[in-house]
Amino acid sequence: YKILKTLIKKGCEVYPVNPSCSDVDGVKCYKSVSEVPFNVDVVNVVTPPSVTETIMKECREKSIKRVWLQPGAENEAVIKFCHDNGINVIYGLCVMLEAL
């Protein structure tokens, strides 16, 4: 949960998503992107590609247009899905090294 903790420390509003957790270090955790009751500017994904595909479909349904896929979360099908659905995608770069 290092990325989550760093984003919070930097002052970002974060809404963790994990179907197995109710909270992460005291921060409410949602079961899916679809359940987040707020507008979301960007989704940072740290999952295997098979899970990432489902998350991208949820992002499309919520009209989320920016995603950052951590290394290992992407595959060609996920990247193509993003491009085909107007989702701006960053992949192959770690948010901790590039943006924080």
MDTraj code that builds the backbone (N, CA, C; nanometers):
import mdtraj as md
import numpy as np

residues = "TYR LYS ILE LEU LYS THR LEU ILE LYS LYS GLY CYS GLU VAL TYR PRO VAL ASN PRO SER CYS SER ASP VAL ASP GLY VAL LYS CYS TYR LYS SER VAL SER GLU VAL PRO PHE ASN VAL ASP VAL VAL ASN VAL VAL THR PRO PRO SER VAL THR GLU THR ILE MET LYS GLU CYS ARG GLU LYS SER ILE LYS ARG VAL TRP LEU GLN PRO GLY ALA GLU ASN GLU ALA VAL ILE LYS PHE CYS HIS ASP ASN GLY ILE ASN VAL ILE TYR GLY LEU CYS VAL MET LEU GLU ALA LEU".split()
xyz = np.array([
    [0.0812, -0.1204, 0.0000],
    [0.0000, 0.0000, 0.0000],
    [0.0854, 0.1266, 0.0000],
    [0.2074, 0.1128, -0.0454],
    [0.3009, 0.2255, -0.0464],
    [0.2512, 0.3397, -0.1349],
    [0.1966, 0.3075, -0.2505],
    [0.1456, 0.4117, -0.3402],
    [0.0314, 0.4862, -0.2724],
    [-0.0611, 0.4142, -0.2131],
    [-0.1743, 0.4755, -0.1433],
    [-0.1250, 0.5714, -0.0358],
    [-0.0347, 0.5246, 0.0478],
    [0.0164, 0.6076, 0.1572],
    [0.0866, 0.7323, 0.1046],
    [0.1628, 0.7176, -0.0032],
    [0.2338, 0.8318, -0.0605],
    [0.1360, 0.9326, -0.1199],
    [0.0340, 0.8857, -0.1902],
    [-0.0664, 0.9768, -0.2465],
    [-0.1373, 1.0550, -0.1364],
    [-0.1731, 0.9881, -0.0282],
    [-0.2388, 1.0559, 0.0838],
    [-0.1449, 1.1597, 0.1442],
    [-0.0194, 1.1216, 0.1636],
    [0.0805, 1.2131, 0.2204],
    [0.0978, 1.3373, 0.1334],
    [0.0843, 1.3206, 0.0011],
    [0.0984, 1.4329, -0.0928],
    [-0.0291, 1.5167, -0.1022],
    [-0.1335, 1.4779, -0.0292],
    [-0.2563, 1.5565, -0.0270],
    [-0.3613, 1.5158, -0.1284],
    [-0.3431, 1.4031, -0.1925],
    [-0.4410, 1.3562, -0.2908],
    [-0.5601, 1.2921, -0.2199],
    [-0.6781, 1.3087, -0.2785],
    [-0.7949, 1.2344, -0.2318],
    [-0.7879, 1.0971, -0.2970],
    [-0.7927, 0.9938, -0.2156],
    [-0.7829, 0.8583, -0.2695],
    [-0.9025, 0.7749, -0.2258],
    [-0.9425, 0.6858, -0.3136],
    [-1.0532, 0.5947, -0.2876],
    [-1.0046, 0.4543, -0.3214],
    [-0.9448, 0.3850, -0.2249],
    [-0.8927, 0.2517, -0.2550],
    [-1.0036, 0.1558, -0.2974],
    [-0.9680, 0.0678, -0.3886],
    [-1.0612, -0.0344, -0.4359],
    [-0.9946, -0.1703, -0.4189],
    [-1.0628, -0.2571, -0.3460],
    [-1.0155, -0.3939, -0.3270],
    [-1.1345, -0.4759, -0.2782],
    [-1.1758, -0.5739, -0.3556],
    [-1.2940, -0.6516, -0.3159],
    [-1.2748, -0.7320, -0.1875],
    [-1.1515, -0.7426, -0.1406],
    [-1.1233, -0.8223, -0.0213],
    [-1.1091, -0.7408, 0.1070],
    [-1.1140, -0.6084, 0.0970],
    [-1.0896, -0.5234, 0.2150],
    [-1.2045, -0.4263, 0.2376],
    [-1.2293, -0.3945, 0.3632],
    [-1.3272, -0.2898, 0.3946],
    [-1.2575, -0.1568, 0.4205],
    [-1.1284, -0.1627, 0.4574],
    [-1.0489, -0.0406, 0.4722],
    [-0.9011, -0.0754, 0.4583],
    [-0.8235, 0.0274, 0.4263],
    [-0.6788, 0.0144, 0.4175],
    [-0.6202, 0.1229, 0.5062],
    [-0.5572, 0.0833, 0.6139],
    [-0.5006, 0.1795, 0.7100],
    [-0.6016, 0.2852, 0.7509],
    [-0.7257, 0.2435, 0.7718],
    [-0.8293, 0.3352, 0.8172],
    [-0.9011, 0.4115, 0.7078],
    [-0.8622, 0.3913, 0.5823],
    [-0.9280, 0.4575, 0.4693],
    [-1.0299, 0.3595, 0.4114],
    [-1.1567, 0.4035, 0.3996],
    [-1.2627, 0.3170, 0.3462],
    [-1.2217, 0.2617, 0.2113],
    [-1.2436, 0.1335, 0.1926],
    [-1.2094, 0.0657, 0.0689],
    [-1.3380, 0.0212, 0.0000],
    [-1.3470, 0.0445, -0.1297],
    [-1.4639, 0.0068, -0.2082],
    [-1.4387, -0.1276, -0.2759],
    [-1.5449, -0.1998, -0.3014],
    [-1.5346, -0.3331, -0.3623],
    [-1.5023, -0.3277, -0.5114],
    [-1.5390, -0.2162, -0.5766],
    [-1.5132, -0.2002, -0.7198],
    [-1.5086, -0.0517, -0.7529],
    [-1.4534, -0.0198, -0.8683],
    [-1.4518, 0.1192, -0.9149],
    [-1.5951, 0.1691, -0.9285],
    [-1.6837, 0.0829, -0.9722],
    [-1.8246, 0.1202, -0.9903],
    [-1.8891, 0.1678, -0.8612],
    [-1.8434, 0.1182, -0.7473],
    [-1.9023, 0.1539, -0.6180],
    [-1.8521, 0.2870, -0.5619],
    [-1.7463, 0.3423, -0.6168],
    [-1.6936, 0.4696, -0.5656],
    [-1.7966, 0.5777, -0.5965],
    [-1.8515, 0.6442, -0.4923],
    [-1.9616, 0.7387, -0.5137],
    [-1.9165, 0.8811, -0.5478],
    [-1.7951, 0.8965, -0.5928],
    [-1.7407, 1.0288, -0.6224],
    [-1.6925, 1.0326, -0.7668],
    [-1.6764, 1.1542, -0.8210],
    [-1.6114, 1.1683, -0.9503],
    [-1.4636, 1.1367, -0.9309],
    [-1.4080, 1.0640, -1.0230],
    [-1.2687, 1.0211, -1.0134],
    [-1.1918, 1.0798, -1.1308],
    [-1.0793, 1.1465, -1.1007],
    [-0.9974, 1.2072, -1.2055],
    [-0.9055, 1.1068, -1.2738],
    [-0.8455, 1.0209, -1.1941],
    [-0.7506, 0.9230, -1.2482],
    [-0.7541, 0.7976, -1.1612],
    [-0.7367, 0.6831, -1.2259],
    [-0.7310, 0.5555, -1.1553],
    [-0.5899, 0.5003, -1.1699],
    [-0.5290, 0.4663, -1.0581],
    [-0.3973, 0.4036, -1.0562],
    [-0.4192, 0.2547, -1.0302],
    [-0.3725, 0.1707, -1.1207],
    [-0.4051, 0.0283, -1.1158],
    [-0.2814, -0.0550, -1.0818],
    [-0.2964, -0.1387, -0.9792],
    [-0.1906, -0.2296, -0.9358],
    [-0.2533, -0.3689, -0.9242],
    [-0.2835, -0.4288, -1.0385],
    [-0.3477, -0.5603, -1.0424],
    [-0.2900, -0.6411, -1.1582],
    [-0.3123, -0.7717, -1.1599],
    [-0.2736, -0.8502, -1.2772],
    [-0.3600, -0.8096, -1.3972],
    [-0.3078, -0.8246, -1.5191],
    [-0.3830, -0.7837, -1.6376],
    [-0.5243, -0.8404, -1.6462],
    [-0.5456, -0.9624, -1.6016],
    [-0.6802, -1.0206, -1.6091],
    [-0.7798, -0.9419, -1.5243],
    [-0.7358, -0.8877, -1.4132],
    [-0.8208, -0.8042, -1.3278],
    [-0.8297, -0.6629, -1.3850],
    [-0.7195, -0.6152, -1.4414],
    [-0.7156, -0.4811, -1.4995],
    [-0.8219, -0.4651, -1.6078],
    [-0.8448, -0.5693, -1.6865],
    [-0.9458, -0.5627, -1.7928],
    [-1.0828, -0.5278, -1.7354],
    [-1.1209, -0.5896, -1.6266],
    [-1.2495, -0.5602, -1.5618],
    [-1.2516, -0.4175, -1.5088],
    [-1.1419, -0.3745, -1.4498],
    [-1.1336, -0.2384, -1.3959],
    [-1.1488, -0.1361, -1.5079],
    [-1.0889, -0.1618, -1.6240],
    [-1.0998, -0.0675, -1.7352],
    [-1.2440, -0.0574, -1.7843],
    [-1.3163, -0.1676, -1.7834],
    [-1.4581, -0.1636, -1.8214],
    [-1.5373, -0.0795, -1.7221],
    [-1.5056, -0.0906, -1.5940],
    [-1.5718, -0.0081, -1.4928],
    [-1.5358, 0.1390, -1.5118],
    [-1.4115, 0.1669, -1.5465],
    [-1.3700, 0.3053, -1.5729],
    [-1.4490, 0.3627, -1.6902],
    [-1.4641, 0.2831, -1.7950],
    [-1.5421, 0.3286, -1.9105],
    [-1.6851, 0.3610, -1.8682],
    [-1.7460, 0.2750, -1.7881],
    [-1.8843, 0.2964, -1.7445],
    [-1.8986, 0.4211, -1.6572],
    [-1.7952, 0.4561, -1.5815],
    [-1.7986, 0.5752, -1.4957],
    [-1.7432, 0.6983, -1.5669],
    [-1.7116, 0.6851, -1.6957],
    [-1.6559, 0.7940, -1.7768],
    [-1.5242, 0.8466, -1.7210],
    [-1.4451, 0.7584, -1.6638],
    [-1.3109, 0.7946, -1.6172],
    [-1.2192, 0.7911, -1.7385],
    [-1.1508, 0.9013, -1.7638],
    [-1.0742, 0.9157, -1.8871],
    [-0.9232, 0.9065, -1.8697],
    [-0.8760, 0.8896, -1.7454],
    [-0.7311, 0.8811, -1.7233],
    [-0.7001, 0.7651, -1.6294],
    [-0.6080, 0.6791, -1.6743],
    [-0.5638, 0.5680, -1.5903],
    [-0.4118, 0.5564, -1.5968],
    [-0.3552, 0.5128, -1.4868],
    [-0.2119, 0.4842, -1.4793],
    [-0.1998, 0.3382, -1.4404],
    [-0.1459, 0.2588, -1.5312],
    [-0.1280, 0.1161, -1.5066],
    [0.0148, 0.0923, -1.4589],
    [0.0283, 0.0463, -1.3370],
    [0.1609, 0.0165, -1.2846],
    [0.2223, -0.0977, -1.3650],
    [0.3563, -0.1010, -1.3741],
    [0.4207, -0.2090, -1.4492],
    [0.3701, -0.3461, -1.4037],
    [0.3304, -0.4265, -1.5017],
    [0.2768, -0.5591, -1.4735],
    [0.1252, -0.5637, -1.4723],
    [0.0608, -0.4466, -1.4671],
    [-0.0860, -0.4421, -1.4665],
    [-0.1428, -0.4416, -1.6078],
    [-0.0572, -0.4227, -1.7068],
    [-0.1040, -0.4047, -1.8434],
    [-0.0725, -0.5263, -1.9306],
    [-0.1472, -0.5344, -2.0381],
    [-0.1141, -0.6227, -2.1495],
    [-0.1665, -0.5533, -2.2752],
    [-0.1409, -0.6106, -2.3905],
    [-0.1811, -0.5453, -2.5155],
    [-0.3319, -0.5247, -2.5239],
    [-0.4094, -0.6219, -2.4770],
    [-0.5556, -0.6110, -2.4836],
    [-0.6061, -0.4953, -2.3977],
    [-0.5487, -0.4776, -2.2799],
    [-0.5891, -0.3683, -2.1906],
    [-0.5565, -0.2331, -2.2541],
    [-0.4371, -0.2208, -2.3082],
    [-0.3955, -0.0947, -2.3703],
    [-0.4844, -0.0639, -2.4902],
    [-0.5125, -0.1643, -2.5725],
    [-0.6013, -0.1446, -2.6878],
    [-0.7402, -0.1023, -2.6410],
    [-0.7927, -0.1670, -2.5369],
    [-0.9237, -0.1309, -2.4838],
    [-0.9253, 0.0167, -2.4444],
    [-0.8225, 0.0605, -2.3758],
    [-0.8155, 0.2014, -2.3347],
    [-0.8170, 0.2927, -2.4564],
    [-0.7312, 0.2656, -2.5531],
    [-0.7253, 0.3489, -2.6733],
    [-0.8581, 0.3481, -2.7484],
    [-0.9200, 0.2324, -2.7610],
    [-1.0469, 0.2205, -2.8335],
    [-1.1624, 0.2903, -2.7631],
    [-1.1491, 0.3118, -2.6321],
    [-1.2582, 0.3697, -2.5537],
    [-1.2287, 0.5100, -2.5018],
    [-1.1289, 0.5750, -2.5596],
    [-1.1004, 0.7138, -2.5239],
    [-1.0454, 0.7332, -2.3841],
    [-0.9819, 0.6298, -2.3313],
    [-0.9205, 0.6396, -2.1986],
    [-0.7719, 0.6681, -2.2182],
    [-0.7256, 0.7809, -2.1657],
    [-0.5835, 0.8136, -2.1713],
    [-0.5102, 0.7229, -2.0736],
    [-0.4118, 0.6508, -2.1229],
    [-0.3461, 0.5492, -2.0412],
    [-0.1954, 0.5720, -2.0365],
    [-0.1411, 0.5650, -1.9159],
    [0.0034, 0.5617, -1.8957],
    [0.0354, 0.4206, -1.8503],
    [0.1374, 0.3606, -1.9098],
    [0.1756, 0.2246, -1.8723],
    [0.3261, 0.2083, -1.8889],
    [0.3791, 0.1093, -1.8198],
    [0.5225, 0.0830, -1.8284],
    [0.6067, 0.1740, -1.7406],
    [0.5435, 0.2638, -1.6684],
    [0.6132, 0.3569, -1.5795],
    [0.5514, 0.3492, -1.4406],
    [0.6349, 0.3535, -1.3398],
    [0.5863, 0.3486, -1.2021],
    [0.5525, 0.4892, -1.1537],
    [0.4325, 0.5076, -1.1025],
    [0.3890, 0.6380, -1.0534],
    [0.4815, 0.6884, -0.9425],
    [0.5364, 0.5992, -0.8629],
    [0.6253, 0.6385, -0.7531],
    [0.7551, 0.6994, -0.8057],
    [0.8019, 0.6516, -0.9191],
    [0.9269, 0.7019, -0.9755],
    [0.9065, 0.8207, -1.0676],
    [0.7922, 0.8269, -1.1340],
    [0.7704, 0.9270, -1.2376],
    [0.6904, 1.0485, -1.1938],
    [0.6044, 1.0337, -1.0941],
    [0.5109, 1.1430, -1.0649],
    [0.5074, 1.1869, -0.9191],
    [0.5648, 1.1109, -0.8288],
    [0.5523, 1.1478, -0.6874],
    [0.6830, 1.1898, -0.6271],
])
top = md.Topology()
chain = top.add_chain()
for i, resn in enumerate(residues, 1):
    res = top.add_residue(resn, chain, resSeq=i)
    for name in ("N", "CA", "C"):
        top.add_atom(name, md.element.get_by_symbol(name[0]), res)
traj = md.Trajectory(xyz[None], top)
